[in-house]
Amino acid sequence: MTFARRFGRGLVWNQVSRFVELGAAYAASVLAARALGAATFGVYSVAMSAVTLTYFATSLGLNEVLNVHVPRLRGEPGRIAHLLRSLLATRVLVAALLAAAFAAGAPFAARAWHEPALGPLLRVAAAYALFYNISMLLEYFHMGALEVPRVSRARVLVQLLGLAAAAVALARHWPAERLLGALALASSLGLAWLVWGARAALAARVEPFDLGPLRRFGLTVWATNFVTFFLGRQSDVLVIGFFRPGTDEAGCYAAAALLVNLFASALLMGTEGVSLAAFSELEQRVDRAGLGHLWTLHLKLDQLLSVPLLLFGARFAGDIVGVLYARGFAPAAGLLQAYTLAWVVARATGGGTNMAVLYAIRRPRAPLVLFGISGLVNLVLDLWLVPRHGAIGAVIGTGIALAGSSVASCVLVARHTGARPPFGFFARLLGACGAALLAVNWLPRPAGVAGLAMAGAVGLVVCLAAVRFMRPFDDDDRRLLARLHPRIGALAAKL
C-alpha cells in the first residue's frame, strides 16, 4: 500500500472511531455530571485532571518517539522491536511507581484542596492512571506504524464501557469513586487489547542500536507536553478547585471546556497521531515544499470541520447547556461563549497541527519554548484572575495563552516550509457561517432538543451551500486529497 493510501486509510479509520469515541466519552461525562451534581462533579473533575497531570508529568516523550521514529524505521523490524521493548519497560516502571505515589499522596492532596472527598477518589484514580499511561504508549506505537484500526477498536471499546458505567452510575446512584473504578477496569481491558496487537513486535528478534538521540528528542518533547498541561482546561480545573472549593465553579468550567473542545475537535480527532506520522514520513521522503502544501491543506480541513461547529455552539450555548445538564450548570453557557473566540483564532492559525509539523521537521525545541511561555502566561493569569473572578478568569487566561501560542507557531511553520496559512479561505468560511447563522436566527423553532436539531439542520444546509459557492479547494488540493483517499477526493471535487 502506498504512503498516500496508508495515510488516507488511517485518517478515515481514525476519524470514524474517534468520532464514536468522543461521542461516547462526552455522553459519559454528561451522565456523570447528572449523577453526581455540579459540586461533586467538580471534585471528580479535579481527580481526572490529576490523572492527566500524571501523563504529562511522566510520559518522558516516549509516545512521540514511537510516533515519529516507527515510520522512519519502517522495514527494520529488529530495530522497531528494540525500540518498543526498551520504551515499554521504562513506561511500565515509571507508571507503577507513579501509581504507588499517587495513592500514598491522596490524603495530603485532599487536605491541600480542602476537599475530604478528594482523597478516596485519588486512591482509585491511581489504578486508572497506571493503565491509562501504559495504554497511551502502545497507542502511539500502533499509530506510528499507521495500524490505526486496532487502536480505533481499543479506544471505542474503552469509551463504550465508560459510557455504560456512567449510565449505571446515574441509574443506581453510584458514588464517584465507584464510577472511577469502573473506568479503570475499562482502561485495563483496552491495554490488554493493545498488548495483544503488538505481540509480533514484542516477540521479534531484537537488533540493538543507540537510543540516545531518540531519548533526547523524547525528553525535549516531554518538557513541551508538561508545560502544555498548564495551557489547558486540566490545570484550570485544579486551580479553580483550589481557590473556589465547595462551589459549582469547577464543575461548570469543566462542562464548558468539554463542550468547546467537542465543537473544536469532534470532526478532527482522526488526525491525532496519524498526521504526525504522515508529516514525518513525508518530510523524509519528499521535501519541505511538499510538507508545506500538506500543512496548508490540513489547515483548510481543520477550519472547515471546526469553525462552523464552534460558532453554532456559541450561538446556542444556553440551549445546549440547558438540554444536556441540570439547572445548576447554567453558568457554563457564558463560559462556553467566552472560550469560543480563542478556539476560532487557534483554528485559523493552525493550533496543534503546527506542532506536529515542527516535530516532523525535527525542531522540537520550538514547541518547548512556545508552550513554555504560553503555559507560564496561562498559569500566572490563572493565579491572578481566578481568585478574583472565578471560572471566567480561567477562561480569559487560557484563551490568551492558546491564541498566542497558535499564532506564534503558525509564523514558525510558514518560515520553515515556505507555505502560507490559508487566511483567504478562513475569511470566506466565516462569511458562509455568517449566512448560516442569519438563516437560523430567522427560523421559528420549538424549544429543547427538537429546536436545536432543526437549527442545526438548517444551518448545515445553508453553510454547505455557501461553502460550495466559495469553492474552497483548488486543483492541487483536490489532486492531493484524491491520492490520500478516493472518497475524500470525490467529496472535495463536489465542493
N, C-alpha and C positions, 0 to 999 in steps of 0.2 A: 504494500500500500504506500502511495506517495506521501510526502510530508504534508502536502495540502489536504489530501483526503484524511490522513490521520488527525490533523488538526481540526478539520471540519467535523469529522465523526465525533471526536472528543468534545467539541464545543456543543454539538446538538445533544449528545448524551448528557453532558454535564448540565446544560440549561434545563432540560426537561426534569431531570432528577432534582436539581437544586430548587426548581420552582415548586415541586411537590414537597421537598424537604422544608423549604422556607414556609410554605403554606401550613404544613403540619406543625412546625415549631411555633409559628405565630398563633395558630389556633390553640395550641397547648398553653401559650403564655396568657391568652385571654381567659381560658378556662381556669388557669391557676389564679389569675387576678380575681376572678369572680368567686372562686372557692375560698381564698384567703382574706379578701378585703384589702383596701388601699394601704392601711398601715402595715399589716403583716406581709403583704406583697412587697412592700418597701424593704423589710428585713430580708425576705427571700431574695430580692434583687441584689442586696448587699452581699449575701453569701455567694450568689452566682458570679458577681463581679470579682469577688476574691478568687474564685476558681479561674476566671480568665486572667487575673493578675499572675497566678502561678504559671500559666502557659507563657506569658510574655517574659516573666522573670527567669525562667529556667529552660527555655527552648534551645538556647545556645546557637540558634541559627541552623540547627541540624536539618530541619524541614526544608528550608530553602536550598541548602547544599544538595539535597537529593533532587529537588525540583529542577535546579539549574544543571547539575552535572550528570544525572542519569541520561538525559538526551545527548550530552556530549560524549558519553561512554557507550553509546549505542553500538552494538556489535562486539563488545568486550564483556561478556557475561561474568568472567572471573573477577574483573575489577569491580563490576557492579555488585557482585556478591560480597567482596571485601568491604566495599563502602557501606552497604546496607547493614551487614552484621556488626561492623565496628560502631556505627552510629546508633543502631538499635540497642546495643549493650550499654552504651553511655546513657541513652534516654531512659531505659528501664531503671538503671541505678539512680539517676537523678530524680526521676518521678517517685520512686519508692521512698527515698529519703525525704523528699518534699511532702509526701502524704503523711509520713510519721510526724514531721514537724508541724504540719497543718493541724493535725488532730491534737497534738500536745499544746499548741498555742491558742486553741479555741477559747478557753476561759479568759485569757488575757485580752484577746480581741473583743470579746463581749463586754468586758469592763471598760475598755477604751472607747467603744462606741455607745456606751450607756444603754445597751440592749441585752438584757439577760437571755432573751430568746435566741440570740445570735449564736451562742455557744454550742447548743445541740445541733444546730444547722451546719455549723462549720465542721463538726466532727464527722457528720455524714458526708459533707462535701469533700472530705479528704479522699474517700474512696472514688468519688466521681472524678476528682482531679487526676488520680492515678490512671484510670482507664482512658480518660479523655486525652491526656498528654501523650500517651503511647500511641493511641489511635491516630492522632494528627501526623505523627512521623510516618506511619505506614500509608496514610492517605497521600502524602506528598511524594512518597516513593512511587506509588502507582500512577499519580498524576504526571510525574516526570517521564515515565515510560509511555504516557498517553494511553494507559489502560484505564480509561475512565469508567466503563460500565461497572466494574467491580466496586469502585469507590462509590459510585452512584447508588448501587443497591444497598451497600452498607449504611450510607447516610440516610437513605429513605427508611430502612428498617429501624434505625435508632430513633428517628423522629416520629415515626408512626407509633412505636412503643411508648415514647414520651407523651404523645397525644392521648393514647389510651389511658395512661396513668393519670394525666390531668383530668380526663373525663371521670374516671373513678373517684379521684380526689374531690371533685365537685359534687358527685352524687352521694358519696359516703362520708363527706366532711373529714377527709384526711388532714392531719397536721402537716405543716410544711416539711418537717424532716422525713416523714414517710414518703411524700412525693419526691423529694430529692433522692432518697434511697432507690426508688423505682427508676429514676433517670440514670443512676449509677449502674444498676443492673442492665439497663438497655445499652449503655455505653460499653459494658464488658462483652455483650454479645456482638456488637459491631466490631470490637477489637478482634475477637476470635475469627470473624469472617475475613478480616483483612490479613491476619497472620496466615490463614489457610491459602489465601490468594498469592502470598509472597513466598510460599513454601519452596518453589523451584529456585529462586534466588538465594534463599537462606541455606538450602542444601547443596548448592553448586560448588564446584571446586574453586577455591579462592586463589586469586592472583594478587598478592600484596603489592601495594605501591604507596608512595609517600602521600599521606593525607594532610600533611601540614598546611599547604596552601589552601586546601579546601576548608579546613577548620578555621583558618584565619579569616577567610571570606565569611564563613558562618558566624563567627564572633562579631564581625562588623555588622552583619545583618541583624544578629540578635540584639545588639545595642540599639539599633534603629527600631526594632519591634518593641523593645522595652520602653523607649521614650514615646513610641507611638501610643502606648497604653494611656498616657496622660493627655492624649489628644481626643479621646472619645468618651462615649457615654459611661463606660465601666468606671473610670476614675471619677466622673461626675457623680455617679450614684454613691460611691464611697464617701466623697466629700459632703454631699447633701446629707447622707445618713449620719455623718459625724457631727455636722453643725446643726442639723434640724432633727434630732432624734424624737421619736414618738409622734411625728406628724405624717401626713399623707404625701409630702412633697417628693420624697424619693420614689414612691410608687407611681405618682403622676408623671414624674420626669422619665422613669423607666418606660412607662406606657407610650409617652410621646416619642421618645427616642426610638423605640422599637417600630412604631408606625412610620416615622420618617425614613428609617433605614429600609423598611419594607418597600416604600414608594421609590426610594432611590436605587434599590438593588434587586428587587424581585425578578426583573427580567434580564438581569446581568449576571446572575450568580453562576451561569455556565462558564464564564470566562475565568473564574478563580482557579488558579493553578495551571489551567490549560494555556492561558495567554503567556505566562512567564516561560513555560517550557517551549512554546512556539517561538517567542521572541528570541530565546537563547539559541535555538537551532537555526533560525533564520539569520541571525547575526553572524553565526559561524559559517553558514553555507552560502550565503548570498553577499550582501553588503549593507552598509548603513543606509543607503538610499532606499533599498527595498524595505528595510526595517522602518524607516520614516514613513513610507507610504502605508504600511500596515498599521502604524500608530495613528495616522490621520483617519484612516477608515475606521479603526477601532473607536476613536473619539466620536465619530458620527453615529455609530451604532449605540455607544453609551448614551449620547444625548437623546437620540430618537426613542430609546427604550426606557428612559428615566424621567426626563423633564416633563412630559405630559402628565405622568402619574403624580409627580411632586406638586405640580400646580393644581391638579384636581384635588389632591389630598388637602392642600392648604385652603382651597375654596370651601370645601365641605368638612372641615376639621370638626366642627361642633356636632354635625350629624353623625360622622363616623365614630367619634368617641362615645356619643350617646347610644349608638346601636351596639357597639362591641362591649362597652364596660358599664359598670354600675355607676350610680349617680355621684359617688364620691370621687370619680376620676374626671369630673368636668374641667378642672384647670388644665388638664393635658391638652385640650384643644388649642389654647393660646400658645402653649409651649411648642406644639407641632408647627403652627404657622410661623413662629419666630425662627425655628430651625430650618424651615424650607429654603429661605433665602441663601443661607450658607451652602446648602447642598446644591442648589442650582448653579452657584458660582463654581463649586468644585467640579460639577459635571461639565460645565462649559470649558474648563481649563485642564481637564484630564484626570484629576484625582489620583486614585490608586493605579490607574493604567500607566501613568508617568513613572511611578516607582518600579513597575515591572520592567519597563524599558531600560531604566538606569541599572537595574540589576543585570539585565541581559547583556548590556554592553560593558559589564564589569566596572561599574562606577558605584560600588556600594557605600562609599563614604559620603557621597552627595545626599542620599536619603537620610543617612545618620545625622548630618548637620542640619538638614531641613526639618526633620521630625524632632530633633533635639531642641531646636529653637522654638518650634511650634508647640511642642509638649510643655516646655518651660513657660511659654507665654500663657498657655491654657491653664496650667497649674497655678500660676501667680494670679491670673484673673479670677479663677475659682476661689482661691483663698481670700481674695479681696471682695468679690461680689456676692458669693453665696451667703456668708454671714449677714450681709445687709439686705439682699433681695431674694434669697432662697433659690428655687429652681430656675427662675428666669435668668439669674446671674450666671448659672452654669451654662445655659443656652448661649448667652452673649459671649462668654469666654471661649467656648468650644467653637462657635460659629466663626469668630475672628481667626482663631488658630487654623481651623480647617480650610477656610478660604485662602488664607495667606500661604499655607504650605502647598496648596494645589497650584496657585498662580506661579510661585517660585519654581516648582518642579517642572511646570509647563515650559518656562523660559529655558531651563537647562536642557530638556529633551529636544526642543527646537534647535538649540545651538549645536548639539552633538549630532543630530541626524540631518539637519538642513531642511526639515519639513516644517510646515506651518500649521498651527491649530486651525480647525475649520470654523472660524468665528462667523463667516458669512452664512454658513449652514445653520449655526446656532441662532442667528438673528431671524432667519426665515422660519425656523421651527417655533420660536417664540410667537411670531405672527400667526402661525397655524394654531397654536394653543390658545392665543387670544380670541381667535374666531370661534373656537370650540366653547370656550367659557362664556362668551357673549350669547351663543345659541342656548347654552344650558340655563343661563340666567333668565331668559325669556320663556323658558319651558315651565308650564304649570305641572306640578308633580305632587304626589302624595308624600306624607312623612314616612320615616322609617326606612326599612330595607328596600321596599318597592321603589320609593322615590330615589334612593341612591342608585339602584340598578338602572332606573330609567335615565337618570342624569348621566351615568357612565356610558350607557349605550349610545345616547345621542351625541355626547361629547366625543366618543370614539369615532363615530361615523364622520362627523364634521372635521375632526382633526386629520383623519386618514385622507379625506377628500382634499383638504388644504395641503397636506404633505405631497399628495400625488400631483397637485398643481405646481408645486415648487420644484419638483424633480430633484430629490436630494442627492442621488448618486450619479457620478459621471461615468464615462465609458470604462475608464481604468478601474474604478471601483467595482463596476458590475463584472468585469472580467476576473478580478481577483476573488470576488465572492463566489463566482461560478466554480473557480478552481478549488475553493475551500469546501464547498458542498453544493451539488447541483440544485437542490431545493431552495437553499438560501439565494443562490444566483437567480433562480426563476422568480422568487419573490421580489428581489431587488429590481429585476427587469420590469416588473409590473409597476413598481413605484417610480 
